[in-house]
Amino acid sequence: MKRHLLLAFLFAFVCQLSATAQKKVLDTQQLLKDIKILSADSMAGRLSGTEGSRMAQDYIISRFEQIGLQSYNNSYRHTFRLESKRLVVEEAVNLIGYIPGKTDKAIVITAHYDHVGVRDGEIYNGADDNASGVGGLLATASYFKKHKPYYTLIFAALDGEELGLQGANAFLENPPLALDLIQLNVNMDMLSINQQGELYASGMYHYPALTPYLQQVAARPQARLLLGHDRPEQGQNDWTKQSDHFQFHKRQIPFIYFGVEDHPHYHKPSDVYANINPVFYPDAAALVIDFIQILNKKRPDLR
């Protein structure tokens, strides 16, 4: 009987150690701080070309510097002209930093920082869409700065997603590295609001070779990874064209898009920090890090 009790105790202890190790993948306090600051009223919805957008840029750059990301051509800022039916921005801004790997082959990790601004006097804060993705991007950068990756990792906080995926297009039209070195785009857009503990990875229909690596991502206490939302017959539930990863896909660069299903706060003034799920969000962001770490360990030929 004592032997069985000892074995049960040891099993529980190992499980606790495993859970603790999972939690240490990212700094939950910093993750929540990042999303709270980026979705504050002071940033007025981060519409491209506005003062709120510039405030968001300054904050993201300060975090790039704090993490220790390297820059291309001595600047994280990469400007481009943005034009839509709503507005023209002569100097929209993508923010790009990187961590050199053991190979020049690169994974580009993206999250758009713009949102839709102020409409009819109401601020659309965009906490989930997409301060959450930027928070995940910063957490991923922090992790791999401390754990040297095999692939070179490029971190791109993109402008103009809400106005036609224009930041991603600008990145690829004037890339900081040769396009044939880009092995994969990992895009994060909406990671923080889900009550069922479900984060989706989309893209396997187009790039089935990535499926085994996604299947190796173990569930975390408050989040599990589901695969889907990428088949043409799904109509609006096919997410292939619905965020910045589509610009990579158009150029035959593989992608995986991480996001949650639509919720009542999507593109509403109620998409605020108070409505994110602070228990689910850290584990969802950690699942993305887990996937990228699996790729860096397995080192598959992605293209």
Residue pairs with C-beta under 8 A, 6 or more apart in sequence:
19 221
22 220
22 221
22 283
22 286
23 282
25 143
25 286
25 289
25 290
26 139
26 142
26 143
26 282
26 285
26 286
26 289
27 139
27 142
28 282
30 138
30 139
30 142
31 135
31 136
31 138
31 139
31 281
31 282
31 285
32 135
32 278
32 281
32 282
34 63
34 131
34 134
34 135
34 138
34 139
35 127
35 131
35 132
35 134
35 135
35 192
35 273
35 276
35 281
36 273
37 59
38 46
38 56
38 59
38 60
38 113
38 127
38 131
38 134
38 135
39 125
39 126
39 127
39 131
39 271
39 272
39 273
40 125
40 273
41 123
41 125
42 52
42 55
43 52
43 53
43 55
43 56
43 125
44 50
44 51
44 52
44 117
44 118
44 123
45 52
45 115
45 116
45 117
45 118
45 123
45 124
45 125
45 126
46 52
46 53
46 56
46 113
46 114
46 115
46 117
46 126
47 53
47 87
47 114
47 115
47 116
47 117
47 118
47 162
48 82
48 87
48 89
48 92
48 114
48 159
48 160
48 162
48 163
49 82
49 87
49 89
49 91
49 92
50 117
52 117
53 93
53 113
53 114
53 159
56 113
56 114
57 77
57 93
57 95
57 113
60 95
60 113
60 134
60 138
60 157
61 76
61 77
61 95
63 138
64 71
64 76
64 95
64 97
64 141
64 155
67 97
67 138
67 141
67 142
67 145
68 145
69 76
69 97
69 98
69 99
69 141
69 145
69 155
70 97
70 98
70 99
70 100
71 96
71 97
71 98
72 78
72 96
72 98
72 176
73 176
76 95
76 96
76 97
77 93
77 94
77 95
78 93
78 94
78 95
78 96
78 170
78 171
78 174
78 176
79 91
79 92
79 93
79 94
80 91
80 92
80 93
80 94
80 159
80 160
80 166
80 167
80 170
80 173
80 174
81 88
81 89
81 90
81 91
81 92
82 88
82 89
82 92
82 159
82 160
82 163
82 166
82 167
82 170
83 89
84 163
84 164
84 166
86 163
87 163
89 160
92 159
92 160
92 166
92 167
92 170
93 159
94 156
94 157
94 158
94 159
94 167
94 170
94 171
95 113
95 156
95 157
95 158
96 154
96 155
96 156
96 157
96 171
96 176
97 141
97 154
97 155
98 106
98 152
98 153
98 154
98 155
98 176
99 141
99 144
99 145
99 148
99 149
99 152
99 153
99 155
100 152
101 148
101 149
101 150
101 151
101 152
101 153
101 296
102 148
102 149
102 150
103 150
103 151
103 152
104 152
104 177
104 181
105 151
105 152
105 181
105 183
105 302
106 151
106 152
106 153
106 154
106 177
106 181
106 182
106 183
107 151
107 152
107 153
107 154
107 182
107 183
107 184
107 185
107 186
107 292
107 295
108 154
108 156
108 171
108 182
108 184
108 185
108 186
108 248
109 137
109 140
109 141
109 153
109 154
109 155
109 156
109 185
109 186
109 187
109 188
109 292
110 137
110 156
110 157
110 158
110 168
110 171
110 185
110 186
110 187
110 188
110 244
110 245
111 130
111 133
111 134
111 136
111 137
111 156
111 157
111 158
111 187
111 188
111 189
112 130
112 133
112 134
112 157
112 158
112 159
112 160
112 161
112 162
112 167
112 168
112 189
112 243
112 244
113 130
113 131
113 134
113 157
113 158
113 159
114 158
114 159
114 160
114 161
114 162
114 163
114 167
115 124
115 125
115 126
115 129
115 130
115 131
115 162
116 124
116 126
116 162
116 267
117 123
117 124
118 124
122 269
123 269
124 267
124 268
124 269
124 271
125 131
125 269
125 271
125 272
125 273
126 271
127 192
127 271
127 272
127 273
127 275
127 276
128 190
128 191
128 192
128 193
128 260
128 263
128 265
128 266
128 271
128 275
128 276
129 189
129 190
129 266
129 267
129 271
130 161
130 188
130 189
130 190
132 188
132 190
132 191
132 192
132 193
132 276
132 281
132 285
133 187
133 188
133 189
133 190
133 191
133 259
134 157
135 191
135 192
135 281
135 285
136 188
136 191
136 258
136 284
136 285
136 288
137 155
137 157
137 188
139 285
139 286
139 289
140 153
140 155
140 285
140 288
140 289
140 292
141 153
141 155
143 289
143 293
144 153
144 292
147 293
149 292
149 296
150 296
150 297
150 299
151 183
151 295
151 296
151 299
152 177
152 181
153 292
154 176
154 177
156 171
158 167
158 168
158 171
158 244
159 166
159 167
160 166
160 167
160 170
161 167
161 168
161 189
161 243
161 244
165 243
165 244
165 246
165 247
167 244
168 244
168 245
168 246
168 247
168 248
169 247
171 247
172 179
172 247
172 248
172 251
175 182
179 251
179 253
180 303
182 248
182 253
182 303
183 254
183 302
183 303
184 210
184 253
184 254
184 255
184 256
184 295
184 302
184 303
185 244
185 245
185 248
185 253
185 254
185 255
185 256
186 255
186 256
186 258
186 288
186 291
186 292
187 243
187 244
187 245
187 248
187 255
187 256
187 257
187 258
188 257
188 258
188 259
188 285
188 288
189 243
189 244
189 257
189 258
189 259
190 259
190 260
190 266
191 199
191 258
191 259
191 260
191 281
191 284
191 285
191 288
192 260
192 276
192 277
192 280
192 281
192 284
193 260
193 263
193 265
193 271
193 275
193 276
193 277
193 280
194 260
194 261
194 263
194 277
194 280
194 284
195 277
195 280
197 222
197 223
197 224
197 280
197 283
198 223
198 224
198 226
198 260
198 261
199 223
199 224
199 225
199 226
199 258
199 259
199 260
199 284
199 287
200 225
200 226
200 227
200 228
200 229
200 239
200 258
200 259
200 260
200 261
201 214
201 217
201 225
201 226
201 227
201 256
201 257
201 258
201 291
202 227
202 228
202 229
202 230
202 239
202 240
202 256
202 257
202 258
202 259
203 210
203 230
203 240
203 245
203 249
203 254
203 255
203 256
203 257
204 210
204 211
204 214
204 227
204 228
204 230
204 256
205 230
205 231
205 232
205 240
206 230
206 240
206 249
206 254
206 255
207 254
207 255
207 256
209 254
209 300
209 302
210 254
210 256
210 302
211 227
213 291
213 294
213 295
213 298
213 300
214 225
214 227
214 256
214 291
215 227
216 294
217 225
217 287
217 290
217 291
217 294
218 290
219 225
220 283
220 286
220 287
221 283
222 279
222 280
222 282
222 283
223 280
223 283
223 284
223 286
223 287
224 287
225 287
225 291
229 237
229 238
229 239
229 261
230 238
230 239
230 240
231 238
232 238
232 240
239 257
239 259
240 246
240 249
243 257
243 259
245 255
245 256
245 257
246 255
248 254
248 255
249 255
253 303
254 302
254 303
256 291
258 284
258 287
258 288
260 284
264 270
265 271
265 272
265 275
295 302
